[in-house]
């Protein structure tokens, strides 16, 4: 009987060791840059800094996958991407808002018996027509003309969009867009990174209204500065206009960092406020009162953020305040 128990326990031990060695954790399967954007939704790329996580992700995958590198050199760097976990591995959406198209990439990996990777390639399909929800989430990025900056061999490089999109012809099952075949091969549109000070400036539309003059009234010259010039010289007002919930447009990483440094609350790509709990004295009612101006919205925030106890919030908890409820865009001061 003892021999049988000993044999059984040894058998269970060997099986557990095998599962641990083959399975691996998420940290072992994915690189740090992959984990930094995995499951974070649609993430924009910076047109100024190659050190942003999404930009570093593209640079790293270009080194690891020759298929991915060839795709970027041919089609240009996307203005936004989304990395999520599928049934058979990572799935990557590459968004090109100016053309209203996106591509889908699937990562195929193979490991040996010891769990060491010996094959890793991205297989990309598309392009596909953006859905209405995707285009709304990327609203504002279609006006960006600069390509994102990517590190290639220690140097900042921009890969411009090179392919031209033809009109849709025929409704295919996956709404695939047909690209015109240009004569010759696509030239690599790269340029060295130029270091220049970056100041976000909002250029509001100026609508001129003709004022009817009374009989005998003299025509006076318009006093004051032009509205665009005013915004250029008053960057604080320009930043506040960009963060206005009614006219919000997605900010890139540099603009968001500048806004936070000026005391504004963190925002996601949809314009919702992301509040981080920094004090044990903070309550959901206080957060609701500060950002929405009404403590009655506490129930809405509790339901959206799946908070069990609104009076006891853990430090570091991220509280999402929907854009439609926002009344105050300045960050809530820390409660001592």
Buried (B, 14 or more C-beta within 10 A) or exposed (E): EEEEEEEEEEEEEEEEEEEEEEEEEEEEBBBEBBBBBBEBEBBBBBBBBBEBBBBBBBBBBBEBBEBBBEBBBBBBBBBBBBBEEEEEEBBBBBBBBBBBBBBBBBBBEEBEEEEEEEEBBBEBEBBBBBEEEBBEBBBBBBEBEEBBBBBBEEEBBBBBBBBEBEEEEEEEEEBBBEBEEEEEEEEEBBEEBEEEEBEBEBEEEEEEEEEEEEEEEEEEEEEEEEEBEEBBEEBEEBBBBBBEBEEBBBBBBBBBBBBEEBEBBBBBBBBBBEBBBBBEEBBBBBBBBBBBEEBEBBEBBBEBBEBEEBEEBEEEBEBBBBBEBBEBBEBBEEEE
